[in-house]
Every structure is written in C-alpha cells, then in structure tokens.
Amino acid sequence: MSFSQELRKQAEPIFQAIMEHPFVQGIGKGDLKKEQLIHYVKQDFEYLNAFMKIYGLAISKSSNRRDIELFNNQISFVLHSEIHPHNNFCEVAGVKYEDLQGFPVAPSAHHYIRHMLTVAQQGDIADILAVLLPCPWTYVEIGKKLLEEVNPDSAHPFYDWIHFYGDGPMTVTTPFCQRLDEIAETLNEAQKEKLMEYFLLSCQLEYKFWDMAYNLEEWPVKTLEVSV
Ligand SMILES: Cc1ncc(C[n+]2csc(CCO)c2C)c(N)n1
C-alpha cells in the first residue's frame, strides 16, 4: 500500500463523518439556510486567502521547477476557479460575493488556518503536502458521492457546486499524492508518523469547518475582530 493510501485508510472514519455531516447532506438535498451558506462563504473566502499564502511558502521551500509549477498552478486555480462554487452559494443565498469578503475568522476556521500555517512555516515540502491534502481530497470525494447519490438535474440549486467538485477541474489530489508518495519512500517511520498526524488533524478540521458553517459558529464573546 502506498503512503497516500495509508493516509486515506486511517482517515476513513473522518471521511465518513464528513459525508454524513448535515451541511454536506444539505448540499445534496438543496435545503441549506441562507445564513449557513453566507457563513460558509465568508469563512471560506478568508480560508482560501490563507491557502494561497501557504502555496507561496511551499514555493519558497521548493528545490525544483516541477514543485514550483505544481504550487503555482494551484494559486491560479484558487484565484480563478474556486470562485465558482462560492458564486453558486451566493446566488442561492441571494447575496453579492463582494459583500461577504473581509469578515473576521471564526474559531474553527482560525484553528484550521493556524494549523496549516504553523506546519508550512516550520516544515518542508512533504509536511506541506500532508497538511494541505485533505482540502482537495475530501471535496472531490464529497462531489463524487453527491453526484452518485443525488445525480442533480440542472434545476438543483447546487448543481454547479456538485459538478465542480464531482467531475470538474479539481484534479490536484493525484499529483499531490504522487509527490508525497515519492518523498515518503525516503523517510523513516517516525517521519511518516508526523505526516500522518498533520494529515489527520487537517481532516478533523475539515469536519469542524462544515460544522462551523452549519451552526453559524462565532467567538463566545464579541470584542475586537480576530484576523489571521
Ligand atoms: C475548508 C475548505 N476545504 C477545502 C476546500 C476546497 N478547496 C479549496 S482550495 C482547493 C484547491 C487546492 O489547490 C480546494 C479543493 C474549500 N474551498 N474549503
């Protein structure tokens, strides 16, 4: 079994819990509340800004052009393509995307961003791949499962979202896994265990992100805005 298959196997209970989460199920049923969609987009806009900066850190730590190209392409993808699923949520909620940008980051999104940033600042390319991988991997599996289970017609409110992740342009999971597997061949067990820990924590935080959006999670006491 390859190292990435080992990661996926250990994360199976979290992938299952994500699939069963009411926000994810709500995308399939098309019955999410306007406030839940708005909270998701506000938080995800900030999350994706942090994600691009982490790709920048990955580029600064790259030692060959193949890696630089891989991360550079993903910055463009987040800038120009990841806006489509956000626009889908905004249209259903009846709000303008521009009006959901620049808001304070809620606790679970904050935790996830901090986890990725810490690993990216302290670690190497393998650490960064392990910490980022659950992001594309969980979304592609969600998209594929919803396509199978719901098979939405074009009148479904989240038709675009489901197709974007289910059979759209999101193909980065494969090169990330291949690159991580290549590096893992050179690592000892303790080093691989550390990568497993980063990966599993990101999977848990993917779950928390859905939960935050579903429950409109905010900081317990309103004070100054928390930024990242
Ligand atoms: C919390 C959260 N997790 C994953 C994604 C999906 N996503 C974000 S960037 C990207 C491509 C990576 O290069 C993918 C798949 C999201 N939008 N929000």
The ligand as a Tripos MOL2 file, in Angstrom:
@<TRIPOS>MOLECULE
LIG
   18    19     1     0     0
SMALL
NO_CHARGES

@<TRIPOS>ATOM
      1 C1        -12.4000   24.4720    4.1240 C.3       1 LIG1
      2 C2        -12.2230   24.1180    2.6960 C.ar      1 LIG1
      3 N1        -11.6220   22.9720    2.3900 N.ar      1 LIG1
      4 C3        -11.4470   22.6270    1.1020 C.ar      1 LIG1
      5 C4        -11.8840   23.4620    0.0830 C.ar      1 LIG1
      6 C5        -11.6950   23.0760   -1.3510 C.3       1 LIG1
      7 N2        -10.5270   23.6470   -1.9090 N.ar      1 LIG1
      8 C6        -10.0140   24.7900   -1.5520 C.ar      1 LIG1
      9 S1         -8.5940   25.2020   -2.3880 S.2       1 LIG1
     10 C7         -8.6680   23.8230   -3.2410 C.ar      1 LIG1
     11 C8         -7.6820   23.5270   -4.2970 C.3       1 LIG1
     12 C9         -6.3840   23.3000   -3.7730 C.3       1 LIG1
     13 O1         -5.4140   23.6180   -4.6660 O.3       1 LIG1
     14 C10        -9.7570   23.0830   -2.8400 C.ar      1 LIG1
     15 C11       -10.0930   21.7950   -3.3640 C.3       1 LIG1
     16 C12       -12.5140   24.6520    0.4370 C.ar      1 LIG1
     17 N3        -12.9610   25.5220   -0.5010 N.pl3     1 LIG1
     18 N4        -12.6860   24.9650    1.7460 N.ar      1 LIG1
@<TRIPOS>BOND
     1     1     2 1
     2     2     3 ar
     3     2    18 ar
     4     3     4 ar
     5     4     5 ar
     6     5     6 1
     7     5    16 ar
     8     6     7 1
     9     7     8 ar
    10     7    14 ar
    11     8     9 ar
    12     9    10 ar
    13    10    11 1
    14    10    14 ar
    15    11    12 1
    16    12    13 1
    17    14    15 1
    18    16    17 1
    19    16    18 ar
@<TRIPOS>SUBSTRUCTURE
     1 LIG1         1 GROUP 0 **** ****
